[in-house]
Amino acid sequence: MSGYEYQLKFVIGKPEDVEEARSLAASLGAGPERVILMPEGVDRDSLRERGVWLAEICKREGFRFSPRLHVELWGARRGV
């Protein structure tokens, strides 16, 4: 991985999932600036709920946060 630009993206459903992402990133030697965490959800309400606490974890630990804009805009539809 040292020869390439990369990012690791994880979809997080519960706070305990962050530990798995953290552990995998550490085992690969990836710093938190290379890790993007996204809330799991198939509707706006669940994304918003999970996004609130996940964004706080990202700020505290130096991970990057990404909303799931496609789900926000079109819901759980495929191919959009």
Phi and psi in degrees as a GROMACS rama.xvg file:
@    title "Ramachandran Plot"
@    xaxis  label "Phi"
@    yaxis  label "Psi"
@TYPE xy
-64.8639  -19.5993  SER-2
-91.8378  5.12499  GLY-3
-135.243  150.762  TYR-4
-77.6109  136.905  GLU-5
-155.093  164.179  TYR-6
-143.746  147.62  GLN-7
-108.853  125.606  LEU-8
-116.246  133.011  LYS-9
-128.922  137.144  PHE-10
-96.1073  124.86  VAL-11
-113.586  126.641  ILE-12
-102.935  -28.2121  GLY-13
-147.096  156.446  LYS-14
-53.7029  -32.8065  PRO-15
-64.3831  -25.2314  GLU-16
-64.9832  -25.5777  ASP-17
-63.3291  -35.0951  VAL-18
-61.7518  -40.3259  GLU-19
-63.8669  -44.3464  GLU-20
-63.0179  -43.9525  ALA-21
-60.5621  -44.5847  ARG-22
-65.394  -44.2699  SER-23
-64.451  -44.296  LEU-24
-60.06  -43.1779  ALA-25
-64.1034  -40.872  ALA-26
-65.7834  -25.2845  SER-27
-92.5296  -4.85463  LEU-28
75.0072  24.3698  GLY-29
-92.9472  126.242  ALA-30
-73.986  164.328  GLY-31
-60.9793  -25.7009  PRO-32
-68.3983  -14.1099  GLU-33
-95.5084  -3.46902  ARG-34
-105.986  127.644  VAL-35
-113.39  126.713  ILE-36
-110.593  136.381  LEU-37
-127.943  140.76  MET-38
-71.8006  141.743  PRO-39
-80.7544  142.972  GLU-40
165.8  155.173  GLY-41
-117.553  7.43939  VAL-42
-148  163.894  ASP-43
-60.1315  -40.3621  ARG-44
-63.9635  -46.5118  ASP-45
-67.8894  -37.0469  SER-46
-63.7279  -42.6289  LEU-47
-64.6352  -46.3875  ARG-48
-59.3899  -49.7113  GLU-49
-72.0452  -33.5715  ARG-50
-62.8599  -32.207  GLY-51
-61.6972  -54.6227  VAL-52
-74.8497  -30.4562  TRP-53
-68.7825  -38.6197  LEU-54
-61.4616  -37.5982  ALA-55
-65.506  -40.9078  GLU-56
-62.3132  -43.6068  ILE-57
-60.0553  -45.4539  CYS-58
-61.7115  -43.8056  LYS-59
-67.1704  -38.5603  ARG-60
-104.052  -2.6573  GLU-61
84.8853  10.5795  GLY-62
-76.917  162.969  PHE-63
-93.886  149.172  ARG-64
-114.056  140.111  PHE-65
-134.953  128.265  SER-66
-73.3713  164.992  PRO-67
-104.829  76.6093  ARG-68
-56.5286  -38.7843  LEU-69
-60.5444  -36.2175  HIS-70
-72.8018  -39.9976  VAL-71
-57.9548  -41.9171  GLU-72
-80.9182  -43.487  LEU-73
-120.649  2.91686  TRP-74
72.9827  -151.186  GLY-75
-89.2027  21.0822  ALA-76
-72.3691  143.774  ARG-77
-89.7968  154.427  ARG-78
74.4651  23.7734  GLY-79
